[in-house]
Amino acid sequence: MRLRTLLAVLALLGAACTDTRHYPISGEVCRPDDPVQDLSVQQCARAS
């Protein structure tokens, strides 16, 4: 029973990461001209 639950959770988590054409929170389509495409890791760390 635990193995089935673990496999189901892993399948759901894996399915959540498959869509790379939309932003995960808003669901908007990712475009090449989006300003976030030019951000570096350092800029993201400063913003939070």
C-alpha positions in Angstrom: 0.0 0.0 0.0 2.8 2.4 0.8 4.6 1.6 -2.4 1.5 2.5 -4.4 1.1 5.8 -2.6 4.7 6.6 -3.1 4.5 5.8 -6.8 1.3 7.9 -7.2 2.9 10.9 -5.5 6.0 10.6 -7.6 3.9 10.4 -10.8 2.0 13.6 -9.8 5.2 15.5 -9.0 6.7 14.4 -12.3 3.7 15.5 -14.2 3.7 18.9 -12.6 7.1 19.7 -14.1 6.4 18.8 -17.7 4.9 22.0 -19.1 7.8 24.4 -20.0 5.7 26.7 -22.3 3.6 28.3 -19.4 4.6 30.0 -16.2 3.6 27.8 -13.3 1.8 30.4 -11.1 -0.1 32.5 -13.7 -0.4 30.0 -16.5 0.6 32.6 -19.0 2.5 31.5 -22.1 6.3 32.0 -22.0 7.6 34.1 -24.8 11.2 34.8 -25.9 10.7 38.6 -25.4 9.6 38.2 -21.7 11.8 40.4 -19.4 12.5 37.5 -17.0 14.5 35.7 -19.8 17.4 38.2 -19.2 17.5 37.8 -15.4 20.6 36.3 -13.8 20.6 34.2 -10.6 22.1 37.1 -8.7 19.3 39.5 -9.7 16.7 37.0 -8.5 18.5 36.6 -5.1 18.5 40.4 -4.6 14.8 40.6 -5.3 13.8 38.2 -2.6 
